[in-house]
Amino acid sequence: MKPTLARPKQNSSTSETNWSSRIWSKDGGCPFGTVPIKIITKEDLVRQRNMPPPEDVIIDTELTNTINNKSDSKGRYISSPAYKLAIVRILENRNNKFGGAGMATSLYNPHVKGQQHSACRLKIQKGSDILQVGWRVDPTLYRDNKTRLFIHFQAGNKHCFNVLCPGFVLVNNEIPIDMAFDKISRRGERRTWEFRMFIDRDLVNGNWWLLLAKRYVKIGFWPQRIFTSLASFANNIEWGGVAYSPPGVPKPPMGSSFFPIAQSNYDAYCRGLSVLNDKGATINVDETTIYVDDPKLYQVLDYPHAAPGKFQHWVFYGGPGESHQL
């Protein structure tokens, strides 16, 4: 099961949080060569059924490039009314062929309650097939308000979070898929806590691998066989924030809970954006477009070349939502 992946290492001076909720039992943890199997309870299944449907996105025509953070759109990008997005995405092109993508994301803990959730995610897509990884504050999914790792896949009409149903093959015995991050960024503080997330396609068999942290720790994979469109390459990639609330409920905060001002110790961000081409080579993300459902609630600032050198693409996002109504 050893994958064939290509991902050059990147250096960073920004602090990376350690993971909590490690899987260790009193007898020393999982034996060598084994992985933990999560016990799926009836309550877990009820929570899965209570999760809102995935974002329903319609793209009519190609979106044009972003210049000075102003999106000149010739088409429509429509998400479900219950979801609000503040994202940066690759320019729409059916001929795009991407074998993966990655980011480092700052970690925050926006206030949500009830069935609301607020998240930051990397999203890889082709057609109705979708892969996501990110952090999420979601009482419905997790039964708490901690900032936790999440993964999600959609294959045709089937979709699932984390390992609540078959699909993702776990190979790591130390990092839980739903782990809580032990260090969270606070707006205005000197140190920002972040975490790195990658989804890469195996160059040989086409499985999609989840890699985490600076060391590209292999967590597991989604088998190629469960997909139709993503059985080959992706043609759409997104980075940024998403917030959800049921109809009639005020929209929750996103990111740092403030509008971005392009300062990394004040804003929620995704940085070091990268994609893999169909040969497995890591390439800069130069041309992107922004999309925001409601600029009165959330905003995005996009800087493809925030600093000299490669992989210096920064995206600042967030906003208060309708938190004053909570």
WODA-V187169 format. One record per backbone hydrogen bond with DSSP energy under -0.5 kcal/mol. CO is the residue of the C=O (numbers start at 1). NH is the residue of the N-H. Records with the same first field share a line. If there is no record, write none. Layout:
CO=NH + NH
This chain:
3=5
4=203
15=194
18=182
22=24
25=28
31=34
36=38
38=40
39=41
41=45
42=46
43=47
44=48
45=49
46=50
47=51
48=51
55=57
58=60 + 78
62=74
65=67 + 72
67=70
69=71
70=67 + 72
71=73
72=64
76=60
77=79
78=58
80=83
82=245
84=243
85=293
86=241
87=291
88=239
89=289
93=96
97=278
98=234
99=201
100=276
101=199
102=274
103=197
104=271
105=195
106=108
107=185
111=253
113=116
116=139
117=244
118=137
119=242
120=135
121=240
122=133
123=238
124=131
125=235 + 236
126=129
129=126
130=154
131=124
132=152
133=122
134=150
135=120
136=138 + 148
137=118
138=142
139=143
146=148
147=181
148=136
150=134
151=162
152=132
153=160
154=130 + 156
155=158
158=155
160=153
161=164
165=168
167=223
168=170
169=221
174=23 + 176
176=179
179=149
180=20
186=189
193=107
194=17
195=105
196=213
197=103
198=211
199=101
200=209
202=206
207=202 + 209
208=222
209=200 + 211
210=219 + 220
211=198
212=217
213=216
217=212 + 219
219=171 + 172
220=210
221=169 + 223
222=208
223=226
224=227
228=231
229=232
234=98
235=93
236=125
237=90
238=123
239=88
240=121
241=86
242=119
243=84
244=117
246=249
251=322
254=257 + 319
263=266 + 267
265=188
268=317
269=106
270=315
271=104
273=285
274=102
275=283
276=99 + 100
277=280
281=277
283=275
284=286
286=288
287=91
288=66
289=89
291=87
294=297 + 298
297=321
299=318
301=316
303=306 + 314
312=306 + 314
313=272 + 273
314=303
315=270
316=301
317=256 + 268
318=299
319=254
320=323
322=325
323=326
